[in-house]
Amino acid sequence: MKFISTENMRSLVSMPEAITAMRSIFGELSSGKSIMPVRSVSTFGEMMLLYKPSYSPINNYAAVKLLTQVESNPTRGLPMIQGLVFLMDSTNGNLLAMMDGKFITALRTGAASGLATEVLSRPDSTIAAIFGAGVQGATQLEAVCAVRPIKKAYIFDLNAKAAEAYAQQQSEKLGIHVYVAESLDVLREADVICTATGARAPLFQASQLKPNVHINAIGSFRPHMQELPPEWVSSAKIYVDHVESCLAETGDLLIPISKGLMTRQHILGEIGEVVNGTLDGRMSPNEKTLFKSVGVAVQDLAAAALVYEKALAQGCGTEVTL
Ligand SMILES: NC(=O)c1ccc[n+]([C@@H]2O[C@H](COP(=O)([O-])OP(=O)(O)OC[C@H]3O[C@@H](n4cnc5c(N)ncnc54)[C@H](O)[C@@H]3O)[C@@H](O)[C@H]2O)c1
Protein backbone atom coordinates (compact mmCIF):
# COMPACT_ATOMS: atom_id res chain seq x y z
CA MET A 1 0.00 0.00 0.00
CA LYS A 2 1.17 3.49 -0.80
CA PHE A 3 1.13 6.21 1.83
CA ILE A 4 0.86 9.51 -0.03
CA SER A 5 1.74 12.52 2.10
CA THR A 6 -0.15 15.79 2.02
CA GLU A 7 2.94 17.52 0.65
CA ASN A 8 3.10 14.98 -2.21
CA MET A 9 -0.62 15.41 -2.91
CA ARG A 10 -0.24 19.20 -3.15
CA SER A 11 2.34 18.90 -5.90
CA LEU A 12 0.66 15.96 -7.69
CA VAL A 13 -2.83 17.28 -8.34
CA SER A 14 -4.12 20.57 -9.73
CA MET A 15 -7.57 22.03 -9.18
CA PRO A 16 -8.55 21.75 -12.90
CA GLU A 17 -7.66 18.02 -12.78
CA ALA A 18 -9.77 17.59 -9.66
CA ILE A 19 -12.69 19.38 -11.36
CA THR A 20 -12.42 16.97 -14.32
CA ALA A 21 -12.46 14.03 -11.87
CA MET A 22 -15.63 15.44 -10.23
CA ARG A 23 -17.26 15.82 -13.64
CA SER A 24 -16.89 12.09 -14.37
CA ILE A 25 -17.79 10.80 -10.91
CA PHE A 26 -20.92 12.98 -10.56
CA GLY A 27 -21.96 11.79 -14.04
CA GLU A 28 -21.47 8.17 -12.91
CA LEU A 29 -23.38 8.79 -9.67
CA SER A 30 -26.39 10.33 -11.40
CA SER A 31 -26.55 7.51 -13.97
CA GLY A 32 -26.55 4.90 -11.20
CA LYS A 33 -23.16 3.38 -12.03
CA SER A 34 -21.34 4.05 -8.78
CA ILE A 35 -22.58 2.77 -5.42
CA MET A 36 -22.68 4.91 -2.32
CA PRO A 37 -24.62 3.96 0.82
CA VAL A 38 -25.84 7.04 2.77
CA ARG A 39 -22.97 7.85 5.14
CA SER A 40 -23.05 6.92 8.80
CA VAL A 41 -22.55 9.67 11.36
CA SER A 42 -21.94 8.77 15.03
CA THR A 43 -21.81 11.39 17.75
CA PHE A 44 -19.37 10.62 20.54
CA GLY A 45 -19.37 13.52 23.01
CA GLU A 46 -18.32 16.60 21.09
CA MET A 47 -16.82 14.54 18.25
CA MET A 48 -18.71 13.38 15.20
CA LEU A 49 -17.30 10.31 13.45
CA LEU A 50 -18.23 10.01 9.79
CA TYR A 51 -17.80 6.76 7.83
CA LYS A 52 -18.19 7.12 4.07
CA PRO A 53 -17.82 4.06 1.82
CA SER A 54 -18.15 4.07 -1.98
CA TYR A 55 -17.51 1.99 -5.11
CA SER A 56 -16.95 2.78 -8.76
CA PRO A 57 -17.10 -0.10 -11.26
CA ILE A 58 -15.36 1.92 -13.99
CA ASN A 59 -11.84 1.33 -12.62
CA ASN A 60 -12.75 -1.20 -9.91
CA TYR A 61 -11.98 1.18 -7.08
CA ALA A 62 -13.57 1.15 -3.64
CA ALA A 63 -12.83 3.74 -0.98
CA VAL A 64 -13.69 4.59 2.55
CA LYS A 65 -13.17 7.90 4.28
CA LEU A 66 -13.08 8.13 8.07
CA LEU A 67 -13.44 11.67 9.34
CA THR A 68 -13.71 13.25 12.74
CA GLN A 69 -15.31 16.66 13.15
CA VAL A 70 -15.05 18.69 16.36
CA GLU A 71 -16.65 22.09 15.96
CA SER A 72 -14.72 23.79 18.77
CA ASN A 73 -11.34 22.62 17.42
CA PRO A 74 -10.47 25.96 15.78
CA THR A 75 -10.45 27.55 19.27
CA ARG A 76 -7.79 24.95 20.23
CA GLY A 77 -5.75 25.75 17.16
CA LEU A 78 -6.74 22.39 15.62
CA PRO A 79 -8.54 21.72 12.32
CA MET A 80 -12.29 21.09 12.63
CA ILE A 81 -12.04 18.11 10.24
CA GLN A 82 -9.38 15.37 10.41
CA GLY A 83 -9.24 11.88 8.94
CA LEU A 84 -7.99 9.31 6.47
CA VAL A 85 -9.02 7.98 3.06
CA PHE A 86 -8.28 4.36 2.09
CA LEU A 87 -8.39 3.37 -1.58
CA MET A 88 -8.93 -0.31 -2.44
CA ASP A 89 -8.98 -2.59 -5.50
CA SER A 90 -12.52 -4.00 -5.54
CA THR A 91 -11.53 -7.08 -7.57
CA ASN A 92 -9.33 -8.51 -4.79
CA GLY A 93 -9.79 -6.20 -1.80
CA ASN A 94 -6.15 -5.08 -1.84
CA LEU A 95 -5.41 -1.84 -0.04
CA LEU A 96 -3.85 0.45 -2.65
CA ALA A 97 -3.31 3.74 -0.86
CA MET A 98 -3.85 5.72 2.32
CA MET A 99 -3.91 9.50 2.41
CA ASP A 100 -4.93 12.55 4.44
CA GLY A 101 -8.71 12.90 4.57
CA LYS A 102 -8.57 16.61 5.35
CA PHE A 103 -6.68 17.40 2.14
CA ILE A 104 -8.88 15.11 0.00
CA THR A 105 -12.03 16.66 1.51
CA ALA A 106 -10.92 20.23 0.78
CA LEU A 107 -9.78 19.31 -2.74
CA ARG A 108 -12.96 17.49 -3.77
CA THR A 109 -15.33 19.96 -2.07
CA GLY A 110 -13.67 22.85 -3.88
CA ALA A 111 -13.63 20.90 -7.14
CA ALA A 112 -17.37 20.11 -6.89
CA SER A 113 -18.13 23.83 -6.53
CA GLY A 114 -15.75 24.52 -9.42
CA LEU A 115 -17.70 22.10 -11.60
CA ALA A 116 -21.02 23.64 -10.54
CA THR A 117 -19.69 27.15 -11.19
CA GLU A 118 -18.55 26.05 -14.65
CA VAL A 119 -21.97 24.71 -15.62
CA LEU A 120 -24.26 27.08 -13.71
CA SER A 121 -22.72 30.54 -13.32
CA ARG A 122 -22.62 33.26 -15.95
CA PRO A 123 -19.45 32.87 -18.08
CA ASP A 124 -18.67 36.59 -17.58
CA SER A 125 -18.54 36.27 -13.78
CA THR A 126 -15.60 38.35 -12.48
CA ILE A 127 -16.39 39.04 -8.81
CA ALA A 128 -16.65 36.40 -6.09
CA ALA A 129 -17.58 36.48 -2.42
CA ILE A 130 -16.61 33.76 0.03
CA PHE A 131 -18.12 33.20 3.50
CA GLY A 132 -15.72 31.28 5.74
CA ALA A 133 -11.98 31.87 5.71
CA GLY A 134 -11.27 28.28 6.73
CA VAL A 135 -10.01 25.16 5.00
CA GLN A 136 -12.95 24.86 2.60
CA GLY A 137 -13.14 28.60 1.93
CA ALA A 138 -9.64 28.44 0.40
CA THR A 139 -10.37 25.66 -2.12
CA GLN A 140 -13.79 27.18 -2.93
CA LEU A 141 -12.16 30.35 -4.25
CA GLU A 142 -9.35 28.44 -5.97
CA ALA A 143 -11.94 26.32 -7.83
CA VAL A 144 -14.10 29.29 -8.85
CA CYS A 145 -10.97 31.04 -10.19
CA ALA A 146 -10.10 27.89 -12.18
CA VAL A 147 -13.31 28.12 -14.23
CA ARG A 148 -14.23 31.83 -14.35
CA PRO A 149 -12.21 35.02 -15.05
CA ILE A 150 -12.39 36.22 -11.43
CA LYS A 151 -10.55 39.50 -10.82
CA LYS A 152 -11.73 40.42 -7.35
CA ALA A 153 -13.05 38.54 -4.32
CA TYR A 154 -14.42 39.46 -0.90
CA ILE A 155 -13.94 37.32 2.19
CA PHE A 156 -16.39 37.33 5.11
CA ASP A 157 -15.56 35.70 8.43
CA LEU A 158 -16.56 36.26 12.05
CA ASN A 159 -12.89 35.97 12.90
CA ALA A 160 -11.20 39.15 11.64
CA LYS A 161 -7.69 37.69 11.89
CA ALA A 162 -8.67 34.63 9.85
CA ALA A 163 -10.23 36.90 7.21
CA GLU A 164 -7.10 39.07 6.99
CA ALA A 165 -4.79 36.07 6.68
CA TYR A 166 -7.06 34.57 4.01
CA ALA A 167 -7.11 37.80 1.99
CA GLN A 168 -3.33 38.02 2.01
CA GLN A 169 -2.67 34.34 1.25
CA GLN A 170 -5.28 33.97 -1.48
CA SER A 171 -4.31 37.26 -3.18
CA GLU A 172 -0.74 35.96 -3.45
CA LYS A 173 -1.68 32.41 -4.42
CA LEU A 174 -4.35 33.22 -7.01
CA GLY A 175 -3.02 36.53 -8.34
CA ILE A 176 -6.33 38.36 -7.82
CA HIS A 177 -7.42 41.08 -5.40
CA VAL A 178 -8.97 39.53 -2.29
CA TYR A 179 -10.44 42.04 0.18
CA VAL A 180 -11.79 41.55 3.68
CA ALA A 181 -15.46 42.58 3.36
CA GLU A 182 -16.35 45.53 5.58
CA SER A 183 -20.10 45.16 5.06
CA LEU A 184 -22.71 42.95 3.40
CA ASP A 185 -23.34 45.80 0.92
CA VAL A 186 -20.49 44.52 -1.30
CA LEU A 187 -22.53 41.35 -1.97
CA ARG A 188 -24.44 43.37 -4.60
CA GLU A 189 -21.28 43.15 -6.74
CA ALA A 190 -20.79 39.38 -6.46
CA ASP A 191 -21.44 37.16 -9.48
CA VAL A 192 -20.52 33.97 -7.60
CA ILE A 193 -20.84 33.36 -3.85
CA CYS A 194 -19.53 30.38 -1.88
CA THR A 195 -20.72 29.76 1.67
CA ALA A 196 -18.37 27.55 3.71
CA THR A 197 -19.21 28.16 7.38
CA GLY A 198 -20.81 26.25 10.22
CA ALA A 199 -23.60 28.87 10.44
CA ARG A 200 -26.99 28.08 11.96
CA ALA A 201 -28.82 31.10 10.52
CA PRO A 202 -28.76 32.84 7.13
CA LEU A 203 -25.53 34.72 6.44
CA PHE A 204 -27.28 37.49 4.42
CA GLN A 205 -30.68 38.54 3.11
CA ALA A 206 -32.03 37.79 -0.36
CA SER A 207 -32.41 41.52 -1.08
CA GLN A 208 -28.63 42.00 -0.68
CA LEU A 209 -27.75 39.82 -3.69
CA LYS A 210 -27.42 40.34 -7.43
CA PRO A 211 -30.59 38.99 -9.06
CA ASN A 212 -28.61 36.60 -11.31
CA VAL A 213 -26.01 35.40 -8.80
CA HIS A 214 -24.78 31.79 -8.63
CA ILE A 215 -24.26 30.36 -5.12
CA ASN A 216 -22.31 27.28 -4.07
CA ALA A 217 -23.45 26.47 -0.52
CA ILE A 218 -21.36 23.78 1.13
CA GLY A 219 -21.46 24.49 4.88
CA SER A 220 -24.82 23.14 6.07
CA PHE A 221 -24.80 19.35 6.38
CA ARG A 222 -27.20 18.88 9.30
CA PRO A 223 -30.91 19.82 9.45
CA HIS A 224 -30.27 22.61 12.02
CA MET A 225 -27.44 24.17 10.00
CA GLN A 226 -28.36 26.98 7.63
CA GLU A 227 -26.40 29.49 5.57
CA LEU A 228 -28.95 30.75 3.05
CA PRO A 229 -32.16 32.81 3.39
CA PRO A 230 -35.10 30.42 2.73
CA GLU A 231 -36.91 32.93 0.49
CA TRP A 232 -33.84 33.16 -1.78
CA VAL A 233 -33.51 29.35 -1.92
CA SER A 234 -37.14 28.90 -2.92
CA SER A 235 -36.80 31.45 -5.73
CA ALA A 236 -33.58 29.95 -7.21
CA LYS A 237 -32.96 27.11 -9.67
CA ILE A 238 -31.70 24.43 -7.28
CA TYR A 239 -29.12 21.77 -8.16
CA VAL A 240 -27.55 19.39 -5.64
CA ASP A 241 -24.69 16.90 -5.42
CA HIS A 242 -27.03 14.04 -4.40
CA VAL A 243 -30.77 14.45 -3.91
CA GLU A 244 -31.23 11.73 -1.27
CA SER A 245 -28.32 12.94 0.88
CA CYS A 246 -29.33 16.60 0.67
CA LEU A 247 -32.93 15.84 1.61
CA ALA A 248 -31.71 13.84 4.61
CA GLU A 249 -29.15 16.33 5.82
CA THR A 250 -29.24 20.01 4.93
CA GLY A 251 -31.16 22.74 6.71
CA ASP A 252 -30.65 24.96 3.65
CA LEU A 253 -33.30 22.84 1.86
CA LEU A 254 -35.19 21.26 4.78
CA ILE A 255 -35.97 24.62 6.47
CA PRO A 256 -37.60 26.25 3.37
CA ILE A 257 -39.54 22.98 2.86
CA SER A 258 -40.69 22.92 6.51
CA LYS A 259 -41.78 26.58 6.23
CA GLY A 260 -43.96 25.69 3.22
CA LEU A 261 -41.94 27.98 0.93
CA MET A 262 -41.17 25.12 -1.47
CA THR A 263 -41.51 21.36 -1.92
CA ARG A 264 -38.95 18.64 -2.70
CA GLN A 265 -39.99 18.92 -6.36
CA HIS A 266 -38.46 22.40 -6.39
CA ILE A 267 -35.03 20.73 -6.49
CA LEU A 268 -34.37 20.39 -10.22
CA GLY A 269 -31.88 17.56 -9.85
CA GLU A 270 -28.23 16.64 -9.54
CA ILE A 271 -25.14 18.29 -11.00
CA GLY A 272 -24.30 14.89 -12.53
CA GLU A 273 -27.50 15.06 -14.59
CA VAL A 274 -26.40 18.42 -15.99
CA VAL A 275 -23.00 16.91 -16.84
CA ASN A 276 -24.73 13.92 -18.49
CA GLY A 277 -26.93 16.26 -20.57
CA THR A 278 -30.18 14.95 -19.08
CA LEU A 279 -30.95 18.17 -17.16
CA ASP A 280 -30.58 21.78 -18.28
CA GLY A 281 -28.24 24.04 -16.34
CA ARG A 282 -28.46 27.83 -16.52
CA MET A 283 -30.60 28.79 -19.53
CA SER A 284 -30.21 32.59 -19.44
CA PRO A 285 -28.02 35.29 -17.87
CA ASN A 286 -31.00 36.41 -15.78
CA GLU A 287 -31.45 33.28 -13.69
CA LYS A 288 -30.32 32.76 -10.12
CA THR A 289 -28.79 29.35 -9.49
CA LEU A 290 -27.86 27.35 -6.40
CA PHE A 291 -25.54 24.38 -6.07
CA LYS A 292 -26.12 22.84 -2.64
CA SER A 293 -23.68 20.14 -1.61
CA VAL A 294 -23.42 18.12 1.56
CA GLY A 295 -20.43 16.18 0.23
CA VAL A 296 -20.71 12.57 -0.93
CA ALA A 297 -18.40 9.56 -0.65
CA VAL A 298 -17.84 9.04 -4.39
CA GLN A 299 -16.12 12.44 -4.49
CA ASP A 300 -13.52 11.10 -2.04
CA LEU A 301 -13.08 8.00 -4.18
CA ALA A 302 -12.58 10.07 -7.33
CA ALA A 303 -10.10 12.44 -5.68
CA ALA A 304 -8.18 9.57 -4.04
CA ALA A 305 -8.03 7.64 -7.34
CA LEU A 306 -6.72 10.75 -9.12
CA VAL A 307 -4.00 11.22 -6.49
CA TYR A 308 -3.10 7.49 -6.53
CA GLU A 309 -2.84 7.27 -10.32
CA LYS A 310 -0.66 10.38 -10.48
CA ALA A 311 1.52 9.05 -7.64
CA LEU A 312 1.98 5.75 -9.52
CA ALA A 313 2.85 7.56 -12.75
CA GLN A 314 5.39 9.83 -11.03
CA GLY A 315 6.81 7.26 -8.61
CA CYS A 316 5.67 9.28 -5.57
CA GLY A 317 4.60 8.05 -2.15
CA THR A 318 6.01 5.59 0.38
CA GLU A 319 5.33 1.84 0.15
CA VAL A 320 3.96 0.62 3.48
CA THR A 321 3.80 -3.07 4.43
CA LEU A 322 1.21 -3.96 7.04
N1 LIG B 1 -20.35 20.12 1.45
C1 LIG B 1 -19.23 19.51 1.65
O1 LIG B 1 -18.81 18.65 0.85
C2 LIG B 1 -18.38 19.87 2.83
C3 LIG B 1 -17.09 19.37 2.94
C4 LIG B 1 -16.30 19.76 4.02
C5 LIG B 1 -16.80 20.61 4.99
N2 LIG B 1 -18.08 21.06 4.87
C6 LIG B 1 -18.63 21.99 5.88
O2 LIG B 1 -18.15 23.29 5.56
C7 LIG B 1 -18.08 24.09 6.75
C8 LIG B 1 -16.69 24.75 6.84
O3 LIG B 1 -15.70 23.75 6.97
P1 LIG B 1 -14.14 24.12 7.15
O4 LIG B 1 -13.42 22.83 7.13
O5 LIG B 1 -13.76 25.19 6.20
O6 LIG B 1 -14.16 24.74 8.62
P2 LIG B 1 -13.12 25.82 9.22
O7 LIG B 1 -13.30 25.77 10.70
O8 LIG B 1 -11.74 25.60 8.67
O9 LIG B 1 -13.64 27.22 8.66
C9 LIG B 1 -14.91 27.72 8.95
C10 LIG B 1 -14.78 29.24 9.00
O10 LIG B 1 -16.11 29.78 8.99
C11 LIG B 1 -16.12 30.88 9.90
N3 LIG B 1 -17.51 31.10 10.32
C12 LIG B 1 -18.27 30.33 11.12
N4 LIG B 1 -19.51 30.87 11.23
C13 LIG B 1 -19.52 31.99 10.46
C14 LIG B 1 -20.50 32.96 10.15
N5 LIG B 1 -21.71 32.89 10.68
N6 LIG B 1 -20.14 33.98 9.33
C15 LIG B 1 -18.90 34.07 8.80
N7 LIG B 1 -17.93 33.17 9.07
C16 LIG B 1 -18.24 32.14 9.89
C17 LIG B 1 -15.19 30.47 11.03
O11 LIG B 1 -14.72 31.60 11.75
C18 LIG B 1 -14.09 29.75 10.25
O12 LIG B 1 -13.03 30.63 9.89
C19 LIG B 1 -18.38 23.13 7.91
O13 LIG B 1 -19.73 23.24 8.28
C20 LIG B 1 -18.14 21.76 7.30
O14 LIG B 1 -18.85 20.73 7.91
C21 LIG B 1 -18.87 20.72 3.83
The ligand as an SDF file (V2000), in Angstrom:
LIG
                    3D

 44 48  0  0  0  0  0  0  0  0999 V2000
  -20.3500   20.1240    1.4480 N   0  0  0  0  0  0  0  0  0  0  0  0
  -19.2250   19.5050    1.6480 C   0  0  0  0  0  0  0  0  0  0  0  0
  -18.8090   18.6500    0.8500 O   0  0  0  0  0  0  0  0  0  0  0  0
  -18.3780   19.8740    2.8350 C   0  0  0  0  0  0  0  0  0  0  0  0
  -17.0860   19.3670    2.9420 C   0  0  0  0  0  0  0  0  0  0  0  0
  -16.2980   19.7580    4.0170 C   0  0  0  0  0  0  0  0  0  0  0  0
  -16.8030   20.6120    4.9880 C   0  0  0  0  0  0  0  0  0  0  0  0
  -18.0820   21.0620    4.8660 N   0  0  0  0  0  0  0  0  0  0  0  0
  -18.6270   21.9940    5.8800 C   0  0  0  0  0  0  0  0  0  0  0  0
  -18.1480   23.2930    5.5630 O   0  0  0  0  0  0  0  0  0  0  0  0
  -18.0790   24.0920    6.7510 C   0  0  0  0  0  0  0  0  0  0  0  0
  -16.6860   24.7530    6.8420 C   0  0  0  0  0  0  0  0  0  0  0  0
  -15.7030   23.7480    6.9680 O   0  0  0  0  0  0  0  0  0  0  0  0
  -14.1380   24.1240    7.1510 P   0  0  0  0  0  0  0  0  0  0  0  0
  -13.4190   22.8270    7.1250 O   0  0  0  0  0  0  0  0  0  0  0  0
  -13.7560   25.1860    6.1960 O   0  0  0  0  0  0  0  0  0  0  0  0
  -14.1550   24.7370    8.6190 O   0  0  0  0  0  0  0  0  0  0  0  0
  -13.1160   25.8210    9.2240 P   0  0  0  0  0  0  0  0  0  0  0  0
  -13.3030   25.7740   10.6980 O   0  0  0  0  0  0  0  0  0  0  0  0
  -11.7430   25.6010    8.6650 O   0  0  0  0  0  0  0  0  0  0  0  0
  -13.6390   27.2170    8.6600 O   0  0  0  0  0  0  0  0  0  0  0  0
  -14.9090   27.7170    8.9500 C   0  0  0  0  0  0  0  0  0  0  0  0
  -14.7790   29.2380    8.9980 C   0  0  0  0  0  0  0  0  0  0  0  0
  -16.1110   29.7790    8.9940 O   0  0  0  0  0  0  0  0  0  0  0  0
  -16.1230   30.8800    9.9000 C   0  0  0  0  0  0  0  0  0  0  0  0
  -17.5120   31.1010   10.3220 N   0  0  0  0  0  0  0  0  0  0  0  0
  -18.2740   30.3300   11.1150 C   0  0  0  0  0  0  0  0  0  0  0  0
  -19.5080   30.8680   11.2290 N   0  0  0  0  0  0  0  0  0  0  0  0
  -19.5200   31.9870   10.4600 C   0  0  0  0  0  0  0  0  0  0  0  0
  -20.5000   32.9630   10.1510 C   0  0  0  0  0  0  0  0  0  0  0  0
  -21.7120   32.8920   10.6810 N   0  0  0  0  0  0  0  0  0  0  0  0
  -20.1420   33.9810    9.3260 N   0  0  0  0  0  0  0  0  0  0  0  0
  -18.9030   34.0660    8.7980 C   0  0  0  0  0  0  0  0  0  0  0  0
  -17.9310   33.1730    9.0700 N   0  0  0  0  0  0  0  0  0  0  0  0
  -18.2450   32.1450    9.8900 C   0  0  0  0  0  0  0  0  0  0  0  0
  -15.1870   30.4700   11.0330 C   0  0  0  0  0  0  0  0  0  0  0  0
  -14.7180   31.6010   11.7490 O   0  0  0  0  0  0  0  0  0  0  0  0
  -14.0870   29.7480   10.2530 C   0  0  0  0  0  0  0  0  0  0  0  0
  -13.0260   30.6330    9.8910 O   0  0  0  0  0  0  0  0  0  0  0  0
  -18.3750   23.1300    7.9120 C   0  0  0  0  0  0  0  0  0  0  0  0
  -19.7330   23.2420    8.2820 O   0  0  0  0  0  0  0  0  0  0  0  0
  -18.1430   21.7560    7.3030 C   0  0  0  0  0  0  0  0  0  0  0  0
  -18.8540   20.7310    7.9060 O   0  0  0  0  0  0  0  0  0  0  0  0
  -18.8660   20.7150    3.8290 C   0  0  0  0  0  0  0  0  0  0  0  0
  1  2  1  0
  2  3  2  0
  2  4  1  0
  4  5  1  0
  4 44  2  0
  5  6  2  0
  6  7  1  0
  7  8  2  0
  8  9  1  0
  8 44  1  0
  9 10  1  0
  9 42  1  0
 10 11  1  0
 11 12  1  0
 11 40  1  0
 12 13  1  0
 13 14  1  0
 14 15  2  0
 14 16  1  0
 14 17  1  0
 17 18  1  0
 18 19  2  0
 18 20  1  0
 18 21  1  0
 21 22  1  0
 22 23  1  0
 23 24  1  0
 23 38  1  0
 24 25  1  0
 25 26  1  0
 25 36  1  0
 26 27  1  0
 26 35  1  0
 27 28  2  0
 28 29  1  0
 29 30  1  0
 29 35  2  0
 30 31  1  0
 30 32  2  0
 32 33  1  0
 33 34  2  0
 34 35  1  0
 36 37  1  0
 36 38  1  0
 38 39  1  0
 40 41  1  0
 40 42  1  0
 42 43  1  0
M  CHG  2   8   1  16  -1
M  END
$$$$
